[in-house]
């Protein structure tokens, strides 16, 4: 599934499933990209993935024809359009606290007249110059998907203003950071945390913005679907490895 079909799926109200990648290897992208997920999130914020490795991971995503959303570790617009020149069309913006901050970042990833993204000449995003500038700019505008993370008290307080910033496709909720901001570290099932998540989802949907969340199991997915959330990430590569290893060793020990 390419970015344009993923965006249409969201616009049609369909459910999207993804997972997180933290292991710095293109092989992980190749393997998980062929397991049925709609999208993979490459996490630069909480991993050791470096730019050169990321470049190869993007190529692995091209091979499997699966959209890759990259979460940055900085608040630098130049890093964002560097990712886009590399061929990334989906960006996850963490720690968004104000509309001004959000607007500045979104301006940096859009070409004129909606923004001030630099024109990089021949890059992977324009097939190293094989795609003309006009076509490339139109494609960049139509294919770009932006996920904005709300995970702080300040972000919650400014949510109404943030939702008015043009160009946000998905409000993405990270329950762990949100629970910490609300005074319930790690207690994502706490009633106060659940109520805030429901409030975020309702406000975003009322503004025509899709809502995403990270979940731990099928039950959470089913529940949040009833609250209008349609974009889900579940699990991550390191967790899959650990779970498989524990399961295998438990079965071996049991048989012995």
Secondary structure by P-SEA (a helix, b strand, c coil): ccaaaaaaaaaabbbbbbbbbccccaaaaaaaaaccccbbbbccccccccaaaaaaaaaaaaaacbbbbbbbccccaaaaaaaaaacccbbbbcccccaaaaaaaaaaacccccccccccccccccccccccaaaaaaaaaacbbbbbbbccaaaaaaaaaaaaccccccccccaaaaaaaaccccccccaaaaaaaaaaaaaaaaacbbbbbbbccaaaaaaaaaacccbbbcccaaaaaaaaaaaaaaaaaaac
